[in-house]
Amino acid sequence: MKFHISSPEQIGPLVRASRKAMQLRQDDAAGSIGVSENFLGKVERGSDSVQWGKLFQVMQELGLTLSVEVPEPFAEQVQARLNELHARAASAGSKAD
C-alpha cells in the first residue's frame, strides 16, 4: 500500500504502525536496528531533526521504502543526473580497490 508523504510528521506514524504490526516493543526494535530508543522515539513522533542515514536504517529494518515522484518534465534530467552520480560513485569505488 502506498502513502503520500509530505512531511516528517507523516513518516512517524508509519514507522510506529510497522513496528507494532511486527509486535516489537520500541526498545527491542531500537536495539535490533542499532539505534537508540530515544532516536526511534523521535522518528515515531515525526521529529524534523533526525539524521537521514539513521532514518533510512530504521525504515529498511521495518520493511518500509521511500519513493519520490518526479514531475514528468524533469524526469529525464533527474535520471541523467542520477546516472552520472552512480557512475562517479562506481568509478571512485573501483579506484579505492
Secondary structure, DSSP 8 states (H G I E B T S, - for coil): ------SHHHHHHHHHHHHHHTT--HHHHHHHHTS-HHHHHHHHTT-TT--HHHHHHHHHHTT--------HHHHHHHHHHHHHHHHHHHHHHHHH-
